[in-house]
Amino acid sequence: MNCRRAECAVRSFLAIVVAGLSLFVVSPAVAQDETDREPYRDPFLAALRSAAVPGWGQFHLGHDERGTVYMTVAILPIAVASGVVGVPVIDDEDFERTLGVSVYVAWALLAAVDAHEIAERLNLENGYGLEFRAGTPLAPGREPDPRVTITLLRRHF
C-alpha cells in the first residue's frame, strides 16, 4: 500500500489508539464474592496493564477519572512519535520520534507505579494485609522463634 507520510502516520496513530481502546473494552470485570467483600486486586497485574496502556490499570481498579487522565495524556506522545503532531522548536524528525517514545515510556511507567499503589491501598482497606505473630516456627521441624513472622491474611482468588 502506497501512502504519503502524513497519511501513514495518521493511520498508525489511529491503529494504536484503536488497539489500546479494544484492550480496555475486552478487559474482564472483577466479580464480587458471596460476602460482598471487595476482591483481592493483584498489584502486579494492575501495573502490567498500565504499563501496556497507560490508564488501563486504573480503569480496572475502578478509578475511571485517573484512567481517563492517563490515557488522554498518553495520546500526545504517541502523536509526536508517529509524526502526526510536530514540536515547533525541534527541527530533527528522528529526535521528535525519540522524544515522543521516551515521554510515552516514562508516562507508562508512572501509570504502572500509580496502579500498583492503588491496588495495594485497596487491598489494605479491604482487609488483605499482613498479620504479624510471634512464636511461630520459621521452617518445618524447627523450634518456634520468638521473632516476628509474617503471613498474608484473607487472600483468595
Buried (B, 14 or more C-beta within 10 A) or exposed (E): EEEEEEEBBBBBBEEBBEEBEEEBEEBEEBEEEEEEEBBBBBBEBBBBBBBBBBBBBBBBBEBEEBBEBBBEBBBBBBBBBBBBBEEEEEEEEEEBBEBBBEBBEEBBBBBBBBBBEBBBEBBEEBEBBEEEEEEBEEEEEEEEEEEEBEEEEEEEE
